[in-house]
Amino acid sequence: MEQTSSTVFDIIIWSGTALSLLGLLGLVYCIIRVSRAKRAELSDEAMRAELKKVVPVNLGALFLSVIGLMMVIVGIFLA
């Protein structure tokens, strides 16, 4: 029987995958929030205020996705 043990690189790969998925969920949340605001037919001022609230969440989600994908690539190259 083979014994499986997780190496540091496996941990880097799987934690990068988790970060990427978390970022993807954040992006989906941003899409849903903006589409709800569009359907609500808000005034121009209210729409701008809502979009200003969503932009930092969107950037944070993109950052998490990028960092997660970088971790996966580094883990694969070094493994």
Gaussian input, Z-matrix of N, CA and C with variables (Angstrom, degrees):
# hf/3-21g

backbone

0 1
 N
 C     1     B1
 C     2     B2     1     A1
 N     3     B3     2     A2     1     D1
 C     4     B4     3     A3     2     D2
 C     5     B5     4     A4     3     D3
 N     6     B6     5     A5     4     D4
 C     7     B7     6     A6     5     D5
 C     8     B8     7     A7     6     D6
 N     9     B9     8     A8     7     D7
 C    10    B10     9     A9     8     D8
 C    11    B11    10    A10     9     D9
 N    12    B12    11    A11    10    D10
 C    13    B13    12    A12    11    D11
 C    14    B14    13    A13    12    D12
 N    15    B15    14    A14    13    D13
 C    16    B16    15    A15    14    D14
 C    17    B17    16    A16    15    D15
 N    18    B18    17    A17    16    D16
 C    19    B19    18    A18    17    D17
 C    20    B20    19    A19    18    D18
 N    21    B21    20    A20    19    D19
 C    22    B22    21    A21    20    D20
 C    23    B23    22    A22    21    D21
 N    24    B24    23    A23    22    D22
 C    25    B25    24    A24    23    D23
 C    26    B26    25    A25    24    D24
 N    27    B27    26    A26    25    D25
 C    28    B28    27    A27    26    D26
 C    29    B29    28    A28    27    D27
 N    30    B30    29    A29    28    D28
 C    31    B31    30    A30    29    D29
 C    32    B32    31    A31    30    D30
 N    33    B33    32    A32    31    D31
 C    34    B34    33    A33    32    D32
 C    35    B35    34    A34    33    D33
 N    36    B36    35    A35    34    D34
 C    37    B37    36    A36    35    D35
 C    38    B38    37    A37    36    D36
 N    39    B39    38    A38    37    D37
 C    40    B40    39    A39    38    D38
 C    41    B41    40    A40    39    D39
 N    42    B42    41    A41    40    D40
 C    43    B43    42    A42    41    D41
 C    44    B44    43    A43    42    D42
 N    45    B45    44    A44    43    D43
 C    46    B46    45    A45    44    D44
 C    47    B47    46    A46    45    D45
 N    48    B48    47    A47    46    D46
 C    49    B49    48    A48    47    D47
 C    50    B50    49    A49    48    D48
 N    51    B51    50    A50    49    D49
 C    52    B52    51    A51    50    D50
 C    53    B53    52    A52    51    D51
 N    54    B54    53    A53    52    D52
 C    55    B55    54    A54    53    D53
 C    56    B56    55    A55    54    D54
 N    57    B57    56    A56    55    D55
 C    58    B58    57    A57    56    D56
 C    59    B59    58    A58    57    D57
 N    60    B60    59    A59    58    D58
 C    61    B61    60    A60    59    D59
 C    62    B62    61    A61    60    D60
 N    63    B63    62    A62    61    D61
 C    64    B64    63    A63    62    D62
 C    65    B65    64    A64    63    D63
 N    66    B66    65    A65    64    D64
 C    67    B67    66    A66    65    D65
 C    68    B68    67    A67    66    D66
 N    69    B69    68    A68    67    D67
 C    70    B70    69    A69    68    D68
 C    71    B71    70    A70    69    D69
 N    72    B72    71    A71    70    D70
 C    73    B73    72    A72    71    D71
 C    74    B74    73    A73    72    D72
 N    75    B75    74    A74    73    D73
 C    76    B76    75    A75    74    D74
 C    77    B77    76    A76    75    D75
 N    78    B78    77    A77    76    D76
 C    79    B79    78    A78    77    D77
 C    80    B80    79    A79    78    D78
 N    81    B81    80    A80    79    D79
 C    82    B82    81    A81    80    D80
 C    83    B83    82    A82    81    D81
 N    84    B84    83    A83    82    D82
 C    85    B85    84    A84    83    D83
 C    86    B86    85    A85    84    D84
 N    87    B87    86    A86    85    D85
 C    88    B88    87    A87    86    D86
 C    89    B89    88    A88    87    D87
 N    90    B90    89    A89    88    D88
 C    91    B91    90    A90    89    D89
 C    92    B92    91    A91    90    D90
 N    93    B93    92    A92    91    D91
 C    94    B94    93    A93    92    D92
 C    95    B95    94    A94    93    D93
 N    96    B96    95    A95    94    D94
 C    97    B97    96    A96    95    D95
 C    98    B98    97    A97    96    D96
 N    99    B99    98    A98    97    D97
 C   100   B100    99    A99    98    D98
 C   101   B101   100   A100    99    D99
 N   102   B102   101   A101   100   D100
 C   103   B103   102   A102   101   D101
 C   104   B104   103   A103   102   D102
 N   105   B105   104   A104   103   D103
 C   106   B106   105   A105   104   D104
 C   107   B107   106   A106   105   D105
 N   108   B108   107   A107   106   D106
 C   109   B109   108   A108   107   D107
 C   110   B110   109   A109   108   D108
 N   111   B111   110   A110   109   D109
 C   112   B112   111   A111   110   D110
 C   113   B113   112   A112   111   D111
 N   114   B114   113   A113   112   D112
 C   115   B115   114   A114   113   D113
 C   116   B116   115   A115   114   D114
 N   117   B117   116   A116   115   D115
 C   118   B118   117   A117   116   D116
 C   119   B119   118   A118   117   D117
 N   120   B120   119   A119   118   D118
 C   121   B121   120   A120   119   D119
 C   122   B122   121   A121   120   D120
 N   123   B123   122   A122   121   D121
 C   124   B124   123   A123   122   D122
 C   125   B125   124   A124   123   D123
 N   126   B126   125   A125   124   D124
 C   127   B127   126   A126   125   D125
 C   128   B128   127   A127   126   D126
 N   129   B129   128   A128   127   D127
 C   130   B130   129   A129   128   D128
 C   131   B131   130   A130   129   D129
 N   132   B132   131   A131   130   D130
 C   133   B133   132   A132   131   D131
 C   134   B134   133   A133   132   D132
 N   135   B135   134   A134   133   D133
 C   136   B136   135   A135   134   D134
 C   137   B137   136   A136   135   D135
 N   138   B138   137   A137   136   D136
 C   139   B139   138   A138   137   D137
 C   140   B140   139   A139   138   D138
 N   141   B141   140   A140   139   D139
 C   142   B142   141   A141   140   D140
 C   143   B143   142   A142   141   D141
 N   144   B144   143   A143   142   D142
 C   145   B145   144   A144   143   D143
 C   146   B146   145   A145   144   D144
 N   147   B147   146   A146   145   D145
 C   148   B148   147   A147   146   D146
 C   149   B149   148   A148   147   D147
 N   150   B150   149   A149   148   D148
 C   151   B151   150   A150   149   D149
 C   152   B152   151   A151   150   D150
 N   153   B153   152   A152   151   D151
 C   154   B154   153   A153   152   D152
 C   155   B155   154   A154   153   D153
 N   156   B156   155   A155   154   D154
 C   157   B157   156   A156   155   D155
 C   158   B158   157   A157   156   D156
 N   159   B159   158   A158   157   D157
 C   160   B160   159   A159   158   D158
 C   161   B161   160   A160   159   D159
 N   162   B162   161   A161   160   D160
 C   163   B163   162   A162   161   D161
 C   164   B164   163   A163   162   D162
 N   165   B165   164   A164   163   D163
 C   166   B166   165   A165   164   D164
 C   167   B167   166   A166   165   D165
 N   168   B168   167   A167   166   D166
 C   169   B169   168   A168   167   D167
 C   170   B170   169   A169   168   D168
 N   171   B171   170   A170   169   D169
 C   172   B172   171   A171   170   D170
 C   173   B173   172   A172   171   D171
 N   174   B174   173   A173   172   D172
 C   175   B175   174   A174   173   D173
 C   176   B176   175   A175   174   D174
 N   177   B177   176   A176   175   D175
 C   178   B178   177   A177   176   D176
 C   179   B179   178   A178   177   D177
 N   180   B180   179   A179   178   D178
 C   181   B181   180   A180   179   D179
 C   182   B182   181   A181   180   D180
 N   183   B183   182   A182   181   D181
 C   184   B184   183   A183   182   D182
 C   185   B185   184   A184   183   D183
 N   186   B186   185   A185   184   D184
 C   187   B187   186   A186   185   D185
 C   188   B188   187   A187   186   D186
 N   189   B189   188   A188   187   D187
 C   190   B190   189   A189   188   D188
 C   191   B191   190   A190   189   D189
 N   192   B192   191   A191   190   D190
 C   193   B193   192   A192   191   D191
 C   194   B194   193   A193   192   D192
 N   195   B195   194   A194   193   D193
 C   196   B196   195   A195   194   D194
 C   197   B197   196   A196   195   D195
 N   198   B198   197   A197   196   D196
 C   199   B199   198   A198   197   D197
 C   200   B200   199   A199   198   D198
 N   201   B201   200   A200   199   D199
 C   202   B202   201   A201   200   D200
 C   203   B203   202   A202   201   D201
 N   204   B204   203   A203   202   D202
 C   205   B205   204   A204   203   D203
 C   206   B206   205   A205   204   D204
 N   207   B207   206   A206   205   D205
 C   208   B208   207   A207   206   D206
 C   209   B209   208   A208   207   D207
 N   210   B210   209   A209   208   D208
 C   211   B211   210   A210   209   D209
 C   212   B212   211   A211   210   D210
 N   213   B213   212   A212   211   D211
 C   214   B214   213   A213   212   D212
 C   215   B215   214   A214   213   D213
 N   216   B216   215   A215   214   D214
 C   217   B217   216   A216   215   D215
 C   218   B218   217   A217   216   D216
 N   219   B219   218   A218   217   D217
 C   220   B220   219   A219   218   D218
 C   221   B221   220   A220   219   D219
 N   222   B222   221   A221   220   D220
 C   223   B223   222   A222   221   D221
 C   224   B224   223   A223   222   D222
 N   225   B225   224   A224   223   D223
 C   226   B226   225   A225   224   D224
 C   227   B227   226   A226   225   D225
 N   228   B228   227   A227   226   D226
 C   229   B229   228   A228   227   D227
 C   230   B230   229   A229   228   D228
 N   231   B231   230   A230   229   D229
 C   232   B232   231   A231   230   D230
 C   233   B233   232   A232   231   D231
 N   234   B234   233   A233   232   D232
 C   235   B235   234   A234   233   D233
 C   236   B236   235   A235   234   D234

   B1=1.4421
   B2=1.5155
   B3=1.3014
   B4=1.4584
   B5=1.5129
   B6=1.3028
   B7=1.4504
   B8=1.5313
   B9=1.3014
   B10=1.4602
   B11=1.5171
   B12=1.2986
   B13=1.4553
   B14=1.5156
   B15=1.3000
   B16=1.4590
   B17=1.5241
   B18=1.2951
   B19=1.4499
   B20=1.5223
   B21=1.2972
   B22=1.4609
   B23=1.5237
   B24=1.3267
   B25=1.4560
   B26=1.5242
   B27=1.3352
   B28=1.4628
   B29=1.5191
   B30=1.3045
   B31=1.4654
   B32=1.5297
   B33=1.3382
   B34=1.4719
   B35=1.5199
   B36=1.3304
   B37=1.4638
   B38=1.5184
   B39=1.3301
   B40=1.4675
   B41=1.5217
   B42=1.3218
   B43=1.4712
   B44=1.5325
   B45=1.3215
   B46=1.4634
   B47=1.5158
   B48=1.3244
   B49=1.4557
   B50=1.5271
   B51=1.3277
   B52=1.4654
   B53=1.5302
   B54=1.3345
   B55=1.4638
   B56=1.5283
   B57=1.3149
   B58=1.4632
   B59=1.5173
   B60=1.3134
   B61=1.4603
   B62=1.5253
   B63=1.3203
   B64=1.4584
   B65=1.5292
   B66=1.3198
   B67=1.4627
   B68=1.5198
   B69=1.3294
   B70=1.4583
   B71=1.5275
   B72=1.3211
   B73=1.4656
   B74=1.5260
   B75=1.3292
   B76=1.4568
   B77=1.5188
   B78=1.3132
   B79=1.4650
   B80=1.5285
   B81=1.3250
   B82=1.4640
   B83=1.5301
   B84=1.3255
   B85=1.4652
   B86=1.5289
   B87=1.3244
   B88=1.4684
   B89=1.5233
   B90=1.3199
   B91=1.4619
   B92=1.5215
   B93=1.3227
   B94=1.4639
   B95=1.5187
   B96=1.3269
   B97=1.4692
   B98=1.5322
   B99=1.3203
   B100=1.4615
   B101=1.5296
   B102=1.3217
   B103=1.4713
   B104=1.5247
   B105=1.3258
   B106=1.4683
   B107=1.5295
   B108=1.3199
   B109=1.4644
   B110=1.5331
   B111=1.3303
   B112=1.4699
   B113=1.5271
   B114=1.3378
   B115=1.4564
   B116=1.5238
   B117=1.3362
   B118=1.4629
   B119=1.5261
   B120=1.3248
   B121=1.4633
   B122=1.5307
   B123=1.3221
   B124=1.4575
   B125=1.5273
   B126=1.3180
   B127=1.4625
   B128=1.5283
   B129=1.2982
   B130=1.4658
   B131=1.5332
   B132=1.3015
   B133=1.4758
   B134=1.5245
   B135=1.3282
   B136=1.4673
   B137=1.5250
   B138=1.3317
   B139=1.4651
   B140=1.5171
   B141=1.3146
   B142=1.4713
   B143=1.5213
   B144=1.3170
   B145=1.4646
   B146=1.5245
   B147=1.3225
   B148=1.4663
   B149=1.5256
   B150=1.3254
   B151=1.4640
   B152=1.5237
   B153=1.3287
   B154=1.4641
   B155=1.5202
   B156=1.3159
   B157=1.4612
   B158=1.5256
   B159=1.3266
   B160=1.4643
   B161=1.5218
   B162=1.3269
   B163=1.4704
   B164=1.5331
   B165=1.3351
   B166=1.4707
   B167=1.5285
   B168=1.3205
   B169=1.4680
   B170=1.5286
   B171=1.3236
   B172=1.4554
   B173=1.5280
   B174=1.3156
   B175=1.4658
   B176=1.5270
   B177=1.3211
   B178=1.4664
   B179=1.5201
   B180=1.3197
   B181=1.4578
   B182=1.5262
   B183=1.3252
   B184=1.4703
   B185=1.5234
   B186=1.3274
   B187=1.4618
   B188=1.5250
   B189=1.3335
   B190=1.4630
   B191=1.5223
   B192=1.3178
   B193=1.4634
   B194=1.5199
   B195=1.3137
   B196=1.4706
   B197=1.5219
   B198=1.3227
   B199=1.4671
   B200=1.5297
   B201=1.3249
   B202=1.4579
   B203=1.5149
   B204=1.3195
   B205=1.4664
   B206=1.5207
   B207=1.3305
   B208=1.4697
   B209=1.5332
   B210=1.3179
   B211=1.4652
   B212=1.5231
   B213=1.3195
   B214=1.4667
   B215=1.5221
   B216=1.3158
   B217=1.4722
   B218=1.5255
   B219=1.3227
   B220=1.4648
   B221=1.5193
   B222=1.3110
   B223=1.4741
   B224=1.5116
   B225=1.3201
   B226=1.4642
   B227=1.5305
   B228=1.3363
   B229=1.4605
   B230=1.5226
   B231=1.3178
   B232=1.4547
   B233=1.5270
   B234=1.3270
   B235=1.4676
   B236=1.5202
   A1=110.41
   A2=113.97
   A3=118.94
   A4=109.57
   A5=113.00
   A6=118.26
   A7=107.82
   A8=115.97
   A9=118.83
   A10=108.69
   A11=114.28
   A12=119.58
   A13=107.52
   A14=115.07
   A15=117.88
   A16=109.03
   A17=114.68
   A18=120.24
   A19=108.89
   A20=115.24
   A21=120.64
   A22=109.91
   A23=115.93
   A24=119.87
   A25=111.72
   A26=116.45
   A27=119.07
   A28=110.71
   A29=115.85
   A30=120.29
   A31=109.95
   A32=117.34
   A33=120.86
   A34=110.33
   A35=116.77
   A36=120.76
   A37=110.96
   A38=117.67
   A39=120.30
   A40=112.83
   A41=117.45
   A42=117.88
   A43=110.19
   A44=117.49
   A45=120.54
   A46=111.74
   A47=116.42
   A48=120.58
   A49=110.91
   A50=116.02
   A51=120.00
   A52=110.86
   A53=116.87
   A54=120.13
   A55=111.27
   A56=116.78
   A57=120.34
   A58=111.37
   A59=117.05
   A60=120.31
   A61=111.42
   A62=116.44
   A63=120.10
   A64=110.38
   A65=116.67
   A66=121.28
   A67=111.81
   A68=116.26
   A69=120.26
   A70=110.75
   A71=117.04
   A72=120.17
   A73=110.97
   A74=116.83
   A75=120.41
   A76=112.08
   A77=116.69
   A78=120.24
   A79=111.49
   A80=116.55
   A81=120.32
   A82=109.70
   A83=116.59
   A84=120.86
   A85=110.64
   A86=116.95
   A87=120.72
   A88=111.53
   A89=116.99
   A90=121.13
   A91=110.46
   A92=116.67
   A93=120.41
   A94=110.80
   A95=116.43
   A96=119.88
   A97=111.74
   A98=116.93
   A99=120.33
   A100=110.96
   A101=117.54
   A102=118.95
   A103=110.65
   A104=117.67
   A105=119.73
   A106=110.81
   A107=116.21
   A108=119.73
   A109=110.32
   A110=117.09
   A111=119.80
   A112=110.80
   A113=116.41
   A114=119.99
   A115=112.32
   A116=116.87
   A117=120.79
   A118=111.86
   A119=116.27
   A120=122.44
   A121=111.50
   A122=114.37
   A123=120.74
   A124=110.55
   A125=114.85
   A126=118.87
   A127=108.81
   A128=116.02
   A129=120.76
   A130=111.12
   A131=116.76
   A132=121.03
   A133=111.25
   A134=115.91
   A135=119.58
   A136=111.22
   A137=116.54
   A138=120.19
   A139=110.84
   A140=116.54
   A141=119.84
   A142=111.13
   A143=116.99
   A144=120.66
   A145=110.75
   A146=116.59
   A147=120.39
   A148=110.86
   A149=116.90
   A150=120.14
   A151=111.47
   A152=117.10
   A153=119.78
   A154=111.32
   A155=117.23
   A156=120.84
   A157=111.59
   A158=116.55
   A159=120.72
   A160=112.32
   A161=117.97
   A162=121.20
   A163=112.96
   A164=120.93
   A165=118.50
   A166=113.35
   A167=116.86
   A168=120.03
   A169=109.66
   A170=116.30
   A171=121.48
   A172=110.79
   A173=116.95
   A174=120.23
   A175=111.58
   A176=116.76
   A177=120.13
   A178=111.73
   A179=116.97
   A180=120.88
   A181=110.94
   A182=116.63
   A183=119.75
   A184=111.19
   A185=116.41
   A186=120.97
   A187=110.45
   A188=116.87
   A189=119.73
   A190=111.62
   A191=116.68
   A192=120.06
   A193=111.36
   A194=116.60
   A195=120.43
   A196=111.02
   A197=116.84
   A198=119.82
   A199=110.28
   A200=117.09
   A201=120.38
   A202=112.48
   A203=117.00
   A204=119.60
   A205=111.43
   A206=116.74
   A207=119.32
   A208=110.47
   A209=116.49
   A210=119.59
   A211=111.15
   A212=117.17
   A213=120.39
   A214=110.41
   A215=116.93
   A216=120.60
   A217=110.76
   A218=117.39
   A219=120.20
   A220=111.14
   A221=116.83
   A222=120.45
   A223=112.20
   A224=116.98
   A225=120.14
   A226=110.84
   A227=116.75
   A228=118.86
   A229=112.88
   A230=117.00
   A231=120.34
   A232=114.01
   A233=117.04
   A234=120.78
   A235=111.65
   D1=143.99
   D2=176.84
   D3=-86.77
   D4=142.55
   D5=176.58
   D6=-101.39
   D7=126.59
   D8=179.98
   D9=-102.08
   D10=129.61
   D11=174.91
   D12=-132.87
   D13=141.05
   D14=-178.85
   D15=-85.51
   D16=131.82
   D17=177.60
   D18=-92.88
   D19=175.31
   D20=177.77
   D21=-60.87
   D22=-35.87
   D23=-178.00
   D24=-69.61
   D25=-35.77
   D26=175.07
   D27=-63.01
   D28=-40.55
   D29=179.12
   D30=-64.82
   D31=-41.03
   D32=177.78
   D33=-62.45
   D34=-43.92
   D35=-178.98
   D36=-63.26
   D37=-48.19
   D38=-176.92
   D39=-71.71
   D40=-33.77
   D41=176.11
   D42=-71.24
   D43=-34.49
   D44=174.13
   D45=-64.43
   D46=-38.49
   D47=176.29
   D48=-63.13
   D49=-42.65
   D50=179.16
   D51=-63.59
   D52=-41.95
   D53=178.24
   D54=-63.56
   D55=-41.57
   D56=178.66
   D57=-63.01
   D58=-41.90
   D59=178.53
   D60=-66.89
   D61=-37.28
   D62=176.81
   D63=-63.84
   D64=-42.14
   D65=176.14
   D66=-63.49
   D67=-39.35
   D68=178.28
   D69=-64.28
   D70=-40.73
   D71=176.63
   D72=-63.11
   D73=-37.65
   D74=176.38
   D75=-63.79
   D76=-39.56
   D77=177.64
   D78=-65.84
   D79=-40.25
   D80=177.50
   D81=-63.89
   D82=-40.17
   D83=177.11
   D84=-60.03
   D85=-43.61
   D86=178.89
   D87=-63.22
   D88=-41.76
   D89=179.21
   D90=-62.45
   D91=-45.19
   D92=-179.95
   D93=-64.09
   D94=-42.11
   D95=-178.17
   D96=-64.32
   D97=-42.45
   D98=179.75
   D99=-70.11
   D100=-38.71
   D101=179.41
   D102=-66.83
   D103=-34.75
   D104=175.30
   D105=-65.40
   D106=-39.07
   D107=179.22
   D108=-66.56
   D109=-37.42
   D110=178.34
   D111=-66.82
   D112=-41.37
   D113=179.87
   D114=-67.53
   D115=-26.45
   D116=-179.54
   D117=-74.71
   D118=-9.33
   D119=-179.79
   D120=50.54
   D121=56.08
   D122=179.99
   D123=-71.55
   D124=161.20
   D125=174.50
   D126=-68.20
   D127=168.04
   D128=-177.95
   D129=-59.78
   D130=-43.06
   D131=179.89
   D132=-64.60
   D133=-44.86
   D134=-179.26
   D135=-66.06
   D136=-37.74
   D137=178.30
   D138=-65.67
   D139=-42.04
   D140=177.26
   D141=-62.53
   D142=-40.64
   D143=179.04
   D144=-64.14
   D145=-41.23
   D146=179.41
   D147=-66.35
   D148=-42.26
   D149=179.12
   D150=-66.56
   D151=-34.56
   D152=177.06
   D153=-64.89
   D154=-30.24
   D155=177.25
   D156=-75.10
   D157=-31.35
   D158=-175.33
   D159=-81.67
   D160=-29.36
   D161=-174.77
   D162=-57.64
   D163=-46.58
   D164=178.89
   D165=-63.29
   D166=-36.52
   D167=177.63
   D168=-65.57
   D169=-40.97
   D170=179.26
   D171=-62.72
   D172=-46.01
   D173=179.30
   D174=-64.96
   D175=-39.23
   D176=177.14
   D177=-63.53
   D178=-40.42
   D179=178.87
   D180=-66.30
   D181=-41.46
   D182=176.46
   D183=-62.79
   D184=-40.23
   D185=178.64
   D186=-61.78
   D187=-46.03
   D188=178.73
   D189=-60.93
   D190=-42.13
   D191=179.86
   D192=-62.85
   D193=-43.99
   D194=-178.83
   D195=-65.90
   D196=-45.34
   D197=179.40
   D198=-62.88
   D199=-41.30
   D200=178.07
   D201=-62.38
   D202=-43.93
   D203=178.54
   D204=-66.08
   D205=-35.56
   D206=176.39
   D207=-64.14
   D208=-40.53
   D209=178.68
   D210=-63.77
   D211=-40.11
   D212=178.70
   D213=-63.53
   D214=-45.48
   D215=-178.73
   D216=-64.73
   D217=-44.23
   D218=178.20
   D219=-62.83
   D220=-42.23
   D221=178.43
   D222=-62.40
   D223=-40.01
   D224=179.27
   D225=-68.61
   D226=-43.24
   D227=-179.06
   D228=-65.61
   D229=-36.96
   D230=-176.33
   D231=-85.79
   D232=-15.78
   D233=-176.96
   D234=-72.59

